[in-house]
Amino acid sequence: MERKKPLTFKEYQKNARETAVYPDIGNNFVYPVLGISGEAGEIAEKVKKILRDDDGVISEETKQELIKEIGDELWYLANFSEELGVDLGEVAEQNLKKLSSRQKRNKLQGSGDNR
């Protein structure tokens, strides 16, 4: 059955949680954090090979593989958020507010979390 509209973060987080199987679920933020790191590494490896083997050009096949990896990353982020007891949509909204504030203050570039 095809959806007519994209999932909200809230729907995604709920559905991702229903597929979560790992030790001490509900009291184990370490597992999804390690997954976040691992998936980021897999994405980086694919991008490295795009640069090395394909002159930086992303084929449709590689794009589909990257989409799968981004999905895996999102799954771990959703479950980490769940472990923290926060809504992933709220995280996204706070992030955009932070970036908008930096943009208005001409602080998008630079370093430091609280710029």
C-alpha positions as CSV (number, residue, x, y, z in Angstrom):
1,M,0.0,0.0,0.0
2,E,1.5,3.3,-1.1
3,R,1.4,6.3,1.2
4,K,0.0,9.6,-0.1
5,K,2.2,11.8,2.1
6,P,5.6,11.4,3.7
7,L,5.9,10.1,7.3
8,T,6.2,12.7,10.0
9,F,9.1,12.4,12.4
10,K,6.7,11.3,15.1
11,E,5.3,8.5,12.9
12,Y,8.8,7.4,11.9
13,Q,10.1,7.3,15.4
14,K,7.1,5.3,16.6
15,N,7.5,2.8,13.7
16,A,11.2,2.6,14.1
17,R,10.8,1.8,17.8
18,E,8.5,-1.1,16.9
19,T,11.3,-2.7,14.9
20,A,14.0,-2.1,17.6
21,V,15.6,-5.2,19.0
22,Y,18.7,-4.7,21.2
23,P,19.8,-5.3,24.7
24,D,18.0,-3.5,27.6
25,I,15.9,-1.5,25.2
26,G,14.3,1.5,26.9
27,N,17.4,1.8,29.1
28,N,20.3,1.6,26.7
29,F,21.3,4.8,24.9
30,V,24.7,3.4,24.1
31,Y,23.5,0.9,21.5
32,P,21.9,3.4,19.2
33,V,24.8,5.8,19.6
34,L,27.2,3.1,18.5
35,G,24.8,2.4,15.5
36,I,24.8,6.1,14.6
37,S,28.6,6.1,14.5
38,G,28.8,2.8,12.5
39,E,26.3,4.0,9.9
40,A,28.1,7.3,9.5
41,G,31.2,5.3,8.8
42,E,29.4,3.2,6.1
43,I,28.2,6.4,4.5
44,A,31.7,7.9,4.5
45,E,33.1,4.7,3.0
46,K,30.6,4.8,0.1
47,V,31.4,8.5,-0.5
48,K,35.1,7.8,-0.4
49,K,34.7,5.1,-3.1
50,I,32.6,7.5,-5.2
51,L,35.6,9.9,-5.1
52,R,38.2,7.2,-5.7
53,D,36.4,5.0,-8.3
54,D,33.8,7.2,-10.0
55,D,35.4,10.7,-10.2
56,G,32.9,12.0,-7.7
57,V,29.9,11.1,-9.8
58,I,27.0,9.4,-8.0
59,S,25.3,6.8,-10.2
60,E,21.6,6.0,-9.7
61,E,22.6,2.6,-8.2
62,T,25.0,4.2,-5.7
63,K,22.4,6.9,-4.9
64,Q,19.9,4.1,-3.9
65,E,22.6,2.5,-1.7
66,L,23.2,5.8,0.0
67,I,19.5,6.3,0.6
68,K,19.5,2.9,2.4
69,E,22.4,4.0,4.6
70,I,20.7,7.3,5.4
71,G,17.6,5.4,6.4
72,D,19.7,3.2,8.7
73,E,21.2,6.3,10.2
74,L,17.8,7.8,10.7
75,W,16.6,4.6,12.4
76,Y,19.4,4.8,15.0
77,L,18.8,8.5,15.5
78,A,15.1,7.8,16.1
79,N,15.9,5.1,18.6
80,F,18.5,7.3,20.4
81,S,15.9,10.0,20.6
82,E,13.4,7.5,22.0
83,E,16.0,6.4,24.6
84,L,16.3,10.1,25.7
85,G,12.6,10.5,25.8
86,V,12.5,13.2,23.2
87,D,10.5,13.5,20.0
88,L,12.7,13.5,16.9
89,G,10.4,16.2,15.3
90,E,11.2,18.4,18.3
91,V,14.9,17.8,17.8
92,A,14.6,18.8,14.1
93,E,12.6,21.9,15.0
94,Q,15.1,23.0,17.7
95,N,17.9,22.5,15.2
96,L,16.3,24.6,12.6
97,K,15.6,27.4,15.2
98,K,19.3,27.3,16.2
99,L,20.5,27.5,12.6
100,S,18.0,30.3,11.8
101,S,19.3,32.3,14.8
102,R,22.9,31.7,13.6
103,Q,22.0,32.8,10.1
104,K,20.3,36.0,11.3
105,R,23.5,36.8,13.4
106,N,25.8,35.9,10.5
107,K,27.3,33.0,12.6
108,L,26.6,30.0,10.3
109,Q,30.3,29.6,9.8
110,G,32.9,29.3,12.5
111,S,33.2,26.9,15.4
112,G,31.6,26.3,18.8
113,D,28.2,24.9,19.7
114,N,27.0,28.2,21.2
115,R,27.9,30.7,18.6
